Every structure is written in structure tokens, then in C-alpha cells.
């Protein structure tokens, strides 16, 4: 797979995070892009190696990025009153990257364990 095709969705997701956040603070923009940067870094490291597909890394990258994209789209379009329902709803920008990393790590661990278990059963 071409590296450009691998990087493009993550760059679009990071651009969405910066756009929704408003660009007021580069620190918060980087904080909100951190799960996507971590996922992209994991995929690029796995992409450069010649070993088997790193399913745990792939699961982390996809789940953490999709979680952050979902959050930023729900904030942008105010789905379910995500932006306007509370005066403190902007605090989500602090905690959502943490949740994305936790949920991505859980998905990565589950994918890694499932792959390892399936590979162990396939061998005689």
C-alpha cells in the first residue's frame, strides 16, 4: 500500500479536529490530534516492517481516529445538542482524546489477542 494512501485519511481527520476546534489554541489542536497522530505513527512503523500485519496497531489507529472524527462531527453539526446542551460542553475537548486512547487501546488489545488466539489454533 502506498504511504500516501495510508496517511491521507489521518491528515483529513486531523484537519477536521483543527477546524472544529477553531484554531484558537495550537495546544488544544495538538491535544485533540494526538490520538490520530499516535495511530498514524503506529501504522507507519508497522507499514515499514516486513513482519505480519500488526492487527493491534491497526485496530488502535482506526478506532481512536474514528472516535475522534465522530466527536468532532457531532460537535460541528451539534448532533444531540453536543455543543449547545451545556455551558461546560467544551470541556469534552479535554477528555475526549483520553477516551479515544483508552478505547483504541482496548480495541487494539482485543484485536491482538484475537489474532494471536486464532493463529495459535490454526497451527497443528
N, C-alpha and C positions, 0 to 999 in steps of 0.2 A: 504494500500500500504506500502511496506517495505520502511524504510527510506533510505536504501542503493540505491534502485532503483530511489528514488527521488533525491538523492544527486549526483549520478554518472554523469548525463548529465551536470550539472553545474560545476563539477570538471573538466570534459573534456573541457568545454568551457573556463574555467579559465586557464587551461594548454595551450590551443591554444593561448590565449592572451599573456601569458608569453613567449611562444616560438616565436611568431611572433615579439614581441617587442624586443626580443634578449637577455633579461636578463641583460642588461647593468645597468639598474637602477631599484631597487626594488620599488622605489616610483612610477615610471610610470607604472610598472607592477601592483601594487596595485590599482592605479588610474583607469587603464583600466579594472581591475577585479571588481571594485566597483559596477557597475550596476548588475552584476551577483551575487555578494555576497549579495546585498540588496534583489534581487529577491529570492535567496535561503533562506535567513533569513525570509522573509515574508512567504514563503511556509512552512518552518519548524514550524513557530509559528502557522500558520493555520492548519497544519497537526496534531499538538499536541492538539488542541482544539477539543471539541466534538460537536461544532456547525455545522451549514450547511457549504457547500463548499464555501470558500471565493473567489468568481469569480473575483473580482477586483484584489486581490493579485496574483491569478493565471495568469491573463492577463498581469499584470505588469511584473511578473517574466519571462514569456515566450517571450513577445515582446521585453523587454530590452535585454534579453540574445540572442535571435535570431538576433537582430540588431547588437550587438557587434560581434557575430560569423560571420555574413555577412561581416562586416567591416574588421575583421582580415583575413578572407579568401580572400577577394578582394585585400587586401594588400599583402598577401603571394603569390598569383598567379598573381598579377598585372593585375587584370581584369579592362579593360578600362583605363589602364595607371594609376591606383590608386597610385602606388609607384613611377613611373618614369616620370609622366607627368609634374611635377613641382618641383622646388628646395625646396619649402616650404610645400610639401605634408605631411611631417612628423608632421606638426602642427595638423593634424587630430587626432593624439593620445591624444592631449589635449582636443579637443572639442567633440569628438565622445561619450565619457562617459556621458557628459552633455546632448547631444542629445538623447542618449539611455534612460536616466532617464526621460526626458521630454516626449518622445514618449511613453515610458512604462507607465508613469503616465496618459497620455491621454487615452491609451488603457484600463488601469485599471479603470479609472473613467467611461468610456463608458460601460465597462462590468458590473460594479457595478450598474450603472443607468439602464441599460437594464434588468438586473436580478431583480432589485427592481421593475421596472415597470411591468415586466411580472408576478412577484409574486403578485403584487397588483391587477392585472386584474384577476388572477386565483382565488382569494378569493371572496366568494359571498358577 
